[in-house]
Amino acid sequence: MVNQVNMKSGFQRISLGDIKPCGWIKEQMQKDLNGFVGHLDRLAPDLFIKDKIYGKDRLTRNIRSKSVGNLQGQDEWSRQYLWWNSESQSNWLDGYMRHAFLLNNKIHLARIKKQIGYFLSTQDKDGYIGIYAPNLRYHFTGENGELWSKTTLYRALAGYYEATKNKKVLQAMIRAVKNVMKKYPAPASSPFSFNKPYAGVSHGLMFTDILYELYRFTGDKIYTEYAAFLFSDYNREDVSEKDVQLKNILNKKYKLAGHGVHTYEHLRSLASAYFTTGNSQLKKALSVYLKRIESATTATGGPIGDEWILGRKANGTNTGYEYCSIHELMDSYLFLLQKTGNLQFADKAEKIFFNAAQGSRNPVHSSIAYLKTDNSYEMCGTKNGLKEKIKKQTRYKYSPVHQDVAVCCVPNAGRITPYFIQNMWMKDDEGLIACLFGPNESAINFKGKNIFIRETTSYPFDFTINFEIEVEHPVEFTLKIRKPGWSKAVTAGISFKEGKRFIVIHKKWKGKETFQIIFTPALKVNRTHDREVYFSYGPLVLALPIEAEEIITKKYNIPEFYDTHYRPISLKHYRYRKGKIKKEKGRLEFRAELFNTRSRKTEHVILVPVGKTILRQVTFKT
């Protein structure tokens, strides 16, 4: 846990676009850009194209309803939905923009440039960029999306600035953020003091992300200090999402109960408050909070988010996770990796990305699951076929939109891969750090010298990584390569020193040099929090695939886009009785001995990585 954080021991982030995907990751991103990432606005035009919520369609006091996909009527409850389109539009733009830059797609980049220009054109003379008309902004009595709508859009603006170094975009962001700081001055205001605030207000704490980006760009501590003020104010108020409030974290009897995505994104706000202030109480709270999140995390790294945690611990069958929660927890771990230099967070981020995230994608169609469980026995709307008593459940299916519920998970599915890629490499005062593995090529500036890196690998499906380092002029620096927590041994075709978590290569690099690193993975039998068994091979969690019938439930106005259900053809449940498991020669398949509860016999079955499945069994009772 984070019990010994040295605030000066962290790493430096690499700018968007300096690390580009190769191999299977690039192929997947290209598929997504040709699929839901590049077409989401046209799949739901009412939400993305027709509603100019940051411009001519800004919200006023007179607007009581709006087309957001899931709107039940013009009542007090429905007012909390009014900001939804800002989140959908901006999170989509963020992921779409990052895909376009990382793949250098000229057609999509031209669209992005036009989109960014439009948003900048909506900025008022006082710097305001947001979704509210002058007669409503900053003057609310209840639920609102003021800070949250800014957060989602400004994240896209920050990424665009990183990739283009367009100073006009940076200056617009600075003016917009100073407008917030003027209207909600620290410490003389309370940005979270409202009557019955709900999701939009609680999401607003993530304005922290924007403040930290501006601190990265400018080095001005006024932004991190304001982030600490926001966290302090959030702790004083009666907000809807209370998991991150200190009084609850430091209460030993308290259990995580909130809307999952808030709980996991708020981890960044808690951490940033600690890193800014060095407060010992915040240090303790951060350690406790991380332990609680661990208990809410399944074997694949999927955190409870279906939709609320409700004091539960993770279970392979009974607790689902939302794609939004998958992305936000991974992003929080990457933030902690960068700020602390603690490589356990790299292990956690890889586990989420390679397992829960890949296992919630449809491996055939361009669509994702809004909600998913590790043990996925049916995907026909409800959780493993259980009928919901409160209302009809539709989230357990695959869709490129999910407009019948909320268009939040699909945009976040478009963000997760670019965020993972941007954190593959980091640097410190000594040199470069290979934090996350996968095929990529990078151009990183270190102390004024350009260093070109090509990482050729099929990781995580293979554990041989070929590095090619090229420099224009001889340069001395240290190359640190993370040694994964699961690795039993490492061999390298270059002289190195092996630390506890790093392979360290210090030398004067000249011209082009190549070498190979090989990690030895362990085939492990693991235990979950509730003592069920699951199997892993290196960073991959394994699953028993369940043959399924595909049912297309909706076709869209663009060919090859569908909503789909999956029903098991023959459902069998297995248990583990200490049978043998071994890898099949030459294939990423694993032969295991499991007990069939229907036939009452031990059978030989084939396990595969969870990311290659739709219906599956991941955990096994003993």
N, C-alpha and C positions, 0 to 999 in steps of 0.2 A: 504494500500500500504506500501511499504518499506520506510516510511518517518522517522522512528525512529529506525534505525538499531544499535544495540549494538554489536560490533564485538566480544565481549567476552561472548555473551549470547547464542551462538549456542550449538549444540549437537555434540556428537562423533559418527561416523559411526561404524557399526558392520561388522566384516569381512565376506566375502562371505563363505557360508557353515555353519555359526553359527546359522542361522535362516533357517529352512527347512519348506517347504509347507506341509500341511495336507489337508484332506477333499477335497472339490470340486476343489480347486486350484491345488492340487497335481494330481488329476484325469485329469484335463485339460492339465497340463504340460506333463503327461505321454502320453496323446493322441498326443500332439505336437511332443514329442520325437519319438514316433512311426510314426509320420506323417511328415509334411514338415520340421520341425527342424532337425530331424535325417536323412532325405533323400535328402535334397536340393542339396548336391554336386552330387548325382547320378541322380537327375532330370535334371541337367544342367551340365554334365561332361565337356563340352568344356570350361566353365567358371571357374569351381572349381577344376577340377582334372588335365586336360591336360595343362592348362596355369600356369606354375611355375613363376608367375610374380615377386615374391620376390627372386627367385633363378636363374635358368639357362635361364629363359625367361625375365629377366630384360629389361626394355625399353632402346633403344639406339636412336641416332639421325636418324638412317636409317629406323626405324619402322614408317610406315605411317598409318597402319590400324591393327585392331585386332578384333577377335571375342568377342563381348561383349553382343550380343543379339540384340541391337538396334543400328545398324551402317548403315548409309545411303550412304556412298561412301568415296573415298579417296580424300577429299578436306580439306580446312583449318578448317572448322567447325568440321569435324570428329576427328581431333586431340585431341579435348577436351575429347573424350570418352576413350582415351588410358589407363587412370588410373582406369577406372570403375571396372575392375575385382578385383583390390586390395580391394576396398570398399566392394564389394559383398562377397569375400572370408573371409575377416577379420570380418565384422559385423556378418556374419553367424557363424564363429568360436566362436566369443564372446558369442552369445546366445546359441549355441550348447554346448559349454564347461560349461556354467553356469547351463544349464538343467541337464547335466550329473552329476555334483557335487551335485546339490540340490536333485536329485533323487537317488544318489549313484548307478548309473548304471555301473557295472564293465566293461561290453562290450564296452560301449561308452567311458568310461574313458580310456580304453586302446588305443582306436583310438585317443583320445585327446592327450594323452601323446606322442604318435608318431608324431602327427601334431606339437605340441609345440617343440619337439626335432628337427624336420625338420627346422622350422623357426629359431631356435637358430643356427643351422648349417650354415645358410646363412649369419651370421654376419661376416663382413670383419674385418681385423686386426685393423683398425682405429675405430671400433665400429659401423659402418654403418649397419643398417638393413632397407631396403627399396626396391623400385621397379626400380631404375635407375642404369644403368651401369656407371662406373667411368667417361666416357667421356661426361656424361650429367648431373649427379646429382649436385644440387646446382648452376647450370649454365644454366639458362633458359632465353629465350627472351619473352615468353608468358605463356599461360595456362599450368599448371602442377599440379601434385598431390603429390608433395614431402612431405609436412607436413601432408596432409590428409591421405595418404596411411600409414604413420607411426602411426597416431592417431588411426585409426581403428584397426591395428594389435596390437599396444602396449596396447590398452584397454583390449584385450583378454589376453595378457601376464600379465597385472596387476591383472586381475581376477584369473588367474591360480596361480600366486604367493600368492595371498591372501588365496586361498583355500588349497595350498600345503605347503606354507612357504619355497618353494624351492629357496635357496639363489642364485643358478646359474641363475635363471630367473630374479631375481631382479638385479643382477650385470650386466646382459646383457642389461636390460632396462636402467640402469644408464649410461653405456658406450654409448649406442645408443643416449640417450638424450644429453649427453655431446658432442657427435659428431655434433649434430644439433647446440648446443650453440657455438661451436667452429667455425663452418662454417657460421653461422648467428650470429655473436657476437653482444651483446647489449652494448651500443646503436649505434655501428659503422657500422651497416648493415641495409638493408631494405628487410625483407623476403617477403613483399607483393608488391614490386615495379616491375611490369612486364607490357609488352605491351598487352593490351586487355586480362587481366586475367579473368577467368570465374569461374565455380563452384568449381573446384579443389582447386584453390588458396583461394577462400573465405571459403571453408570448412576447410582449413588449420588452420584457427584461433582456431579451436577446439583442437589443440595441447595443449591448456589450460587444457583439461581433464587429459592428461598424466602428465603434470607438477603438477597438484594438487594431483594426485595419488602418485607421488614420494614424494611430501611434506608430505602426510599422512604417508607414509612408513618410511621416514627418518627424518622428522622434520626439514629439511634444507630449509631455506627461499629463497635460491638462485633460487629455482624452481618457487615459486609464484612471485618473482620479475621478472623473465624472462617472465612469463605469462603477467604481467602488461606491459612489454616492447612490447610484441607481439600486445597487444591491442592498445597501443599508436602508433605503426607503422601502424597498420591497419587503424587507423583514418587519417593518413597522405596521404594514397595512393588512387589512382583512381581504386578501386576494383569494381567488378560487383555488389556485394551485399552491399548496403549502409544504410540499415535501422538502424544498430547499431552504425553508426558513430555519434559522439557527435554533430557535426554541424547540423545533421538532427534531432536528438532526441530533441535538444534544440530549434529547429525551430517550433514554435507553429502551423504553417501552413502545416508542413510536415505530410504525411500519409504513413503508412507502404505500401511498394510497391514490396518488393523483393520476391525471391523464398522462400516459406514459411518455409521449413526446416532450411534454414540458419538463418532466423529471430529468430526462437525459440531456436535453439542451441546456437546462439550468445548471448542470454540472460545470459548464464553461464559465458561467457568471460567478459561481462560488469560487472556482479556481482563480479567476482573474482578480477577484476581490482580495484573495489571500496573496497573490503574487504582487499586487500593488501595495498592500499595507504591511505584509509580514506579520499580521495579527495571529497570535498563538491559538486563539479560540477558533479562528477560521482554519488554521492548519489541522487542528483536531477534527473539526467538522468535515473537512475534505476527506480525511482518512475514513471516517465513519460512513460518509455518504457513498464512497466507492465500494465499501464492503456491502452496503445495502443493495446497491445496484448489481453487484455480483450475484447475490441471492435471487435477484429477479431476472437472471440471464440464463437462457437455456443452453443445451449442449452445443448448438451451432453458433452461439453468440447472440441470438435473437432476444432482445429485452421485452418483458411483458408490456403490451401496449394494445390490448383488445377490448375496449379502448383504455380502461383504467386498470391500475395495478391492484387496488383494493386490498392491500395487506397480504397478497399472495406471494408465495415463492414459485419459482419457475418449475414447470412440469412439461414434459415432452408432448403430452396429449391435450391437457386442459388449459394451458395458457398460450394464447397466440401473441404474435408481435406484428406491429404495423410497419410498413416500409418507411414511414416518416421516422419512427423510433429507431430503426436500424441505422438510417443515415445520421441522425443526430447523435446517437451514442458513439458511432465511429468517429464523427467529427470532433466530439469532446475528447475522446482518447488521443486523437492526433494533436489537438491543442495541448493536452498534457504532455505528450511526447516532446513537442517543440519547446515547451516552457521548462520542463524538468530534465530532459535528456534521459529519462528512465525508459529503458527499452521494453519493459513489460507492456507498455502501452502500444508499442508496435506489434507485439504478439497478439494483443487483444483486437487491434484494428484489423489485422490480417484475418483473424478468425471470423470476425463479423463479415468482412467483405467477401472472403472466399467461400463462406458457408451460408449464413443466414441470408445475405444479400443475393448471392447467386442462386440459392435454393428457393427464392421467392420470385424469380424470373421464369417466364415460360421459355423452355429451351427450344421451342419450335416457332411460336408466333411472337410478334412484337407486342408483348403485354406483360403485366406484373400482377402479383397478388397483393391486394390492399392489406389483408390479414392472412397470416400463415402460421401453422404450427409445425414443430419439428416432426412429430408423428402425424402425417397428413393422410387420413384414410378416405377423405372425400372432399371435393372442392365444388360444391353445388350451392354455395351461398352461406351455409351455416357451418359452425365449427364441428367438423367430423360428424356431420349429420344430426347434431343435437338441435332441436327446435328452440328458438329463443322465445321466452314468455312475454317479454316486453313489447317487441315489435319485430317485424320481418327483418331478418339479417341477410345482407347481400354481399358482405365484404370478403367472404371466403370464396373468391372466384378469380379468374384472370381477365384483365381488361386493359386496353391502352388508354383509358380515360377514368373509369369509375365515377362517372358524373352522377349516378343515382345515389351516391353516398357523399363524396366530396372529392374535388380534383386537387388533392394535396399529395397523395402518395406517388402518383405518376411523375409529377414535377421533381420530387425528391429522388426518385429512381434515376432521373436524368442528371442529378447533381453528384451522386455518390461516387461514380467512377472518376470524373475529373478531380474531385477532392482527394481521392486515394492517390492518384498519379502525382499530384502536386507535392505530396509528402513523401514520395519515394526516396528523394535525396534531400538532405539538409546540409548545413555547414556550421563550423565553429571557428574559433581563432586559429586552430591548427590545420584545418583542411576540410575535406568532404566526408559525408557520412551516408552510407547506403542503409537507409532505415527500413524500407519495405521493398520486397522483391517482386520482379515481374519484368517482362520484356519492355525496354524503353531505350531511348537515346536522348542525351541531355547535353546542353551547353551551359556551363556554370562559370560565372566570373568569381575568381578567388584572388583577392588583393590585387586587382587590376589585370590579372592574367586569365585568359579564356581556356577552360578545360573542357574537352569534348569526351563524352563517355557513351559507349554503346554496351548495353547489357542484353546479351542474347541468351534466352532461356525459355523453357515451357513452364516454368514455375507458376503455380504450385503443383503441377502435374508431373514435374520432374525436378530434381534437386541439384542439377549441374548448371552452374551459372558461368557464362563466359564474359569476361570484362575486357573491353578495349578502351584504353586511356590514350588520348592524343592531345598534345600541347603544341602550340605554335613556337614557343621558346622554352628552353629548360626552366623548370620551376620545381622548387622543393616544397612538398606539403605531405601531410599525413592523410592516408585513406583509411577510414574506419568502416568495417563491414559488420553489420549486426550479426551476431551468432544467435539464431532463433532458440527460444527456450526449449523447443521440442527436439533439437538436434543432438544426437548421441555422440557424433564426432564430425570433424571437418578436415578436409585435405585441400591443399592449394598448390598451384603450379608457380608459386612465387614465395620468396622468403617473407615470413610474417611472424609477429608476436601474437600469441593467443591470450586475451584477457578473459575475464569472467563472462562478458557479454559481447565483446568485440574481437574481431580479427583486425590487427593493426599493421599497416604497411607504411613505413616512413622512408622516403627516398627522394632523390632528385629525378623527376620524370623528364624524359627526353623523347621527342618525336612521337611515334605510335608504339605502345606496348600492350601486349595481350597476356592474359593469364586466366586460369580456370579455378573456380571454387566449387567444391562438392560437399554438400551436407549429407549426413547419414540420418535418414528419418527413422523414427521409432514407430512400429505398429503396436498401438497401445489399447488396452482395455481400461476404460475410465469409468468413474462413478459420478452421477449427477448429485445435486443437493438432496434429492429424495431417494438416493441409493439405487437408482436404475443404472444400467450399464449402457455405454455407447463406445464405439470404436473410432479411433483416429489414426491417420497415417500422415506424419508430419503435421502441417497446418490444416489438413483436410479432415472433416468429419465424414464418416461413412454412413450409408443408408441402404436399407433393403428396398429396392423399387417394387411398387405394386402396380400391376398391369391395370390400365384404366380405359374406359370408353370416353371419348371426347364428344361433347355436345355443344354446338355453336348456338348461343342464345341471342346474339345480336350481331348484325352486320352494319358497318358504317358506310358513310357516303364515299369513302376512299377505299378502293379494293385492298384486300389482304389484311384488313383490320377487323378483329372479332372480339366479342366477349365469349368466353368459353367456360363450361363446367366440366368436371371430371368425376366419373363414377367408377368405383372399383369393379372389375369383372369378377374376381374371386378373392374376397377379403380373408386373409389369414393373419392371426396374431402369433408372434413368436416370443419365446423366452430364452434366456441365456443360462446354460447349466455348465459353465466352465468348459465348453467345447473348444476345439481347435479353430484357429483362424490363421490363414496364410495368404500371401500375395500370389496371384496367378503370374506365371512367368511371362514377361514381355507385355503385360497388359495392366492397366490401372483398375484391376478388379481383384476381389478378395473372396476367397472361399471360406465360409464359416459354418460351424455346426451349431444349429439353433433348434430349440424344441418347439414343434408345432402344437399349439394348444388345442387345435381341432382334431388332428389325427392322433395326438398323444404320442408322437414319434419324433425322434431326433432326425433332422434333415440337413443336407448340404445345400446351402444357398449362396448366392453371389451378391456381395455388397459393392457399391460404387460410391464415388463422391456425391454428397448431398446436392451439389449444384447441378447435377445431371438428372435430377428426378423431378416428378410432379407429385404423384402420390408415393408415400414411402413410410417405412418405420425406421426411426433413428435410435430410440432408446428401448431397452429391453428389461423387463422385470426378471429377477433371478429366482 
